[in-house]
Amino acid sequence: MATEKHLRLTGSSEISWKDAITQTINEASKTIDYLTRVTILEQTATITGKKITKYFVELDLCFTIDRDRE
């Protein structure tokens, strides 16, 4: 039986929501093995004047637990 664990992460980018998602997953994958799924929970942004200046994403990142890992 496979067991999955969920982490709730927040990431940001000055480029786009897509970039914020990609950067957050890339950063998490540096220390978390067996990533399997991502759910985008929320997207928000900071506005300065009439322009979006920072994009934020809240993600539910899922990974499989390796019971045989030493």
Sequence and secondary structure as in RCSB ss.txt:
>XXXX:A:sequence
MATEKHLRLTGSSEISWKDAITQTINEASKTIDYLTRVTILEQTATITGKKITKYFVELDLCFTIDRDRE
>XXXX:A:secstr
   EEEEEEEEEESS HHHHHHHHHHHHHTT   EEEEEEEEEEEEEETTEEEEEEEEEEEEEE  TT  
